[in-house]
Amino acid sequence: MRTERLFYKDSHQTTCQAKVLACREVKKGYEILLDQTVFYPEGGGQPCDIGTMNRVEVMDVQEKDGEIWHRTREAIQEGTEVTCRIDWERRFDLMQQHSGEHLISGLIHEKYGYNNVGFHMGSETITLDVDGEVPEAVLKEIEAKANQYVWENHPIEITHPSEEELKTLPYRSKKELTGDVRIVTWPGMDICACCGVHVDFSGEIGQITLVSAQKFKGGMRIEMLCGRRALEYTNQLKEQNRRISQLLSAKWNDTADTVEKLQKEYQQLKFRMVGQRTIYQPARYQQIHSKTGRQSEHNLVQTKFPGCYSYRRWGDPFPAYQRCF
């Protein structure tokens, strides 16, 4: 019983009518098998769809032995006709993230030959692991080039080449593939074997933002955001900078320079304050050491700093006694 995968025919289809082929009880509810579905099962680094089936919540979707099972809290009798509806906002967000990741991975592979060796799509950010290091300046260029491609609104191409055709394609893949291979192509940018669902046009990605990059297992881990997530991230940065600008009474594009200036002033003040903690009194110094009989055994060394005089015995830790004016 193979479920027809409507999400591959149209990634923007949000509802469908389906027939329940099987319903079985599992540890955390029930699993339902349909004759066709718009629910994408978890796979290829992309989380599954969630939604409803005749108003029954669909909490998880997994592919097992070639069959797509929908997990629910309630049972639905075999043979029942159901209306399936996915959470479209979630689906579109995940498609934006996945398609954006393809563009970044493709550009890095094109320039350095590095491979995407790890990909995680979380609820807040996505991470991309590559098996080589990319300089920060180059990452900025890649980000700019990817966004330019987004604005040009290129169409996606999804094909199932024959075994012979597959041998001639310079596609990206984490492992060697055989049989029916699904190839996702962004013309002029990336060719990759992928089972995920994507946007139809690059313009739907909206915006790509590379948030951070750090060394990771001999390569690099890149944190990135696309679409609405990228916009929300930008708005958060704007709000933070606006608040800092008000607190510093500085223009929004001068906040970094103003903070740097304040930091230097703080360091200078801190240096002066440390010098004032112990005030050297020459008479008191002589009085204390005359009782020990050690005064004549040591010479006083005077060191000058801006606004300060530091006195210490030769061999004492520095500074010993200090007076600031």
N, C-alpha and C positions, 0 to 999 in steps of 0.2 A: 504493500500500500504506500505509494509514493505521493506525497502532498505536492500539489502544483504551487510553485513559488512565484506568487504574483509580484513580490518586491523586486524580482529581477527583471520583470517585464516593464514595470513602471515604478521607479523608486519614490514617486510622489503620490502614489495611490494610498489613500488613508483608510478606506473601508472596503469590505467585500462580504458577500453572502457565502456561507460555507455549510457543509454537512459534517456532523460529528461521526467519525468512523470508529472511534474507540474512546473509552474513558476508563482510566484505571486509578485506583487509590494508591497514593505514595505516602511517605513519611510526613511531608508537610503539605497535605492537601490532595489534589487530584491532577493527573496529567491527561490532556485531551489531544487526540489526533484528528486532523481535519482533512477533507479532500483537497482544499486549497486554502491559502493563507496570505495575508499581507504582513504578518508578524515575522520580522527578521530574527533568526536564532543567533545567539552569541557565537562569534567566530571571527578569525582574522584580526584579532585585536579590537574588534568593535563590539560593544555591549549589545544585548538583545533589545528588541522593542518591548514595551509594556502597553497596556490599554485595557479594553473590555471585550467581552464576548457575551452578547445578550445581557449587558449590564453586570455580568460577572467579571470581577477583576482578574486580568491576566498578569501575573507577577513575574513570570520568568518564561523564557522560550529557549529550548535546547534541541540540538540535533543529535539523535542517538541511532546508530546503525542505519543512517540514511533517512530516518523519519523525523519529522519536526513535532515535538511535544510541547504543548502549552500548559503551564502549571497554573492552577486556580485553587481557590479555597472551597469552591463548591463543585459538586458533580453535575455534569450535563449528560443526559441520557443519549445513548448511541442512536443515531438516526435523526436527531434534532437538527433543524435548520437554524443557524445562528448568524447574527450580524457581528462581524469583527470590526473593531475600530482601534487604531493605534494612537498613541500619544504623539501627535504630529510635531509638536514643539521639540520634544526630546529627539525624535527621529531626524528632523532637519538639522538640529544642533550637532548630532553625531556625524551626519553626512558632511557638514561643513568642516568639522575637525579632521575627519578621515581624508577628505579630498585635499585639504590644505597640507596635511602631512605628506601626501604623495608628491606634491610640488616641491616641498623642501627636500625630501629624500632624493628626488630625482635630480635636483640641482647640485646637491652635495656629491652624488654619485657621478654626475657628468664631469664635475670639476676635479675631483680627487680619486674617484673610483671606490670610495668608501661604501660599505654596505650598511643597510638598516638591519641591525641585529637584535633590536628590541623596541617594542612599541606598546605603550599603555595609554588608554584613553579613560581618564578618571572623570569624576563629576565636576571638577573645577578646572583642572589643567590636563594637558596631554604631554607625555614625554617620549622622546625619540632618541634611541641609542645608536650611535654609529661607531664603526671600528677604526676610527682615526680622529685626530684632532684638527679642528678648523679654527683658524685665527679669528679674533673678534671682528676685525675689519672686513674679512671675507664674509662672515655671517651677516653683517649689515648689507653687503652687496647682494647676497642671496635673498635676504628678506625683501629688499627693494625690487629685485627681479621677479620674485614670486608674486608680489602685489601688482606689479605691472601686468603680469599675465592674467591675474584676476580681473583687472579693470578692462582688459581687452575682450573678456567674455567668450573664451574659447569653448567649443562643445566637447564633451567627453566622447570617447569611442570605446565600446565594450564588445569584444569578439571572442570566439571560441575556435582558434586556428587548428588546423589539422596537425598531426604529428610532424609531418615534413615542414609545414609552414613554421611551426614552433621552433624548429632547429635554426631557422634563419633570423629569428627575432632577438634583438639585444635587450631582452626583458629582465627586470630585476626579480629575484626570488631568493628566499632564505634556503631553499633546498631544490634539488632536481625534481621536476614534475613530469608525470606521464598521464595518459588518458585525456579526459575532457578538462582542459585548462582554460580558465576564464582570465582573459587579459584586459586590463584596464589601461587605456592610453589617454594621456593628455598630450595632444599633438605638439611636437617640438619641445616637450618638456620632460615627459616621463612615460615609460612603458613598464608595467608591473603586473605580475600574477597576483590576483586578489579576489577574494570571495565576498568582500564587503559591499555595502550599498553607498552610492555617491550622488552628488548633485549632478544635474544634467549639463550645466554650464559653469565655467570657472567664476563668472560674476556672482553666482549664488554664494560663494565662499565669503564674500564681503570684504574681509580684511584678515591679514595674517600678521601676527606679532610674535617675534621671538623674545621671550621673557628673560631667559637666562641660559647659560651654557657652562658646564663644568666638566673637568676630567673625570672619567668613569671607566674602570676596568680596561685601561690601556687605550681607550677611545674617548668619546665625549657623549654626555647626556644633555640633550637640548630640551628645554621646557618651552612650549609654544601654545598659542591660543588663536582661534579663528572665529570669524563671524561675530555673533552677539557677545561671546565671551571676550573677544579682543576689544570690542567697543566698551563693555563694562569695565574691563581692566584700565583702559585709557581714561574713562570717566573717574575712576577711583584715584588715579595718579593726578588728574587735574584738580580734584577736590583736595587731596593732600597738599598739593603745591599752593592752592589758593589759601588754605589755612596757614601754611608756613609763611606765605607772602604777607598776610595780614599781621601775623605775630612779629615779623621782622621789619614791617613797614617798608618792604622792598617790592619792586616790580616782579611779576611772575617769572620773567626770564632772567632775573638777577638773584634768585634765591640761593643758588649754589655758591656764587661768589660772595654773597653776604654771609653765609654760614662759614665759609672758609676764613673770611676776615675776622668774624667773631671767635673762631677757634684759635687763631693766632693771638688775639688779644687776651683770651682766657689763659693760654699757655704762659704768656708774659706775666700776667697777674698772678698766676699760680706760683711762678718762680720767685716773685717778689714776696709773696705771702709766706712761703716756706722759709725764706731768709729771715723773717721777722719772728719766727717762733722762739728762737733762742737769741737773746740780746747779750752781746758780749760787753761786760763791764771790766775794763782793765784793772781797776783797783781790786775788785772782787776776785778776779783771776789770780792776782798776786797774793791776796790774803789767803786763799784756799791752799795754794801750792807752797806758800812759805811755811805752813804748819807741817807739811810732809817732808820739807827739806829737799824737794825735787825741783824747785823752781830754777835753781842755777844749773841743773843738769840738762835742761832743754832750752832750745832756742825757739822763739815765737816766729812764726812765718805769717806774713800778711799777704793775702790774695785779694785783688780788687775785681769787682764785677760792676756792671752799670748800676749806680746808686747804692752799692753795698761794699762793705769791707769785711773780710773774713779772716779771723785770727785762729791759728791752731798751733799746737806743738808739733815739732818735726817728728814724723812717724805716726801721728794720730790719724784716725780715719777722717776723711774730708766730707763735709765741713764739720768743724768742732764747735767753735764759737763764732757768732756772726752778728754784725750790727748793720742795719740798713738805715739809710737816711731818706 
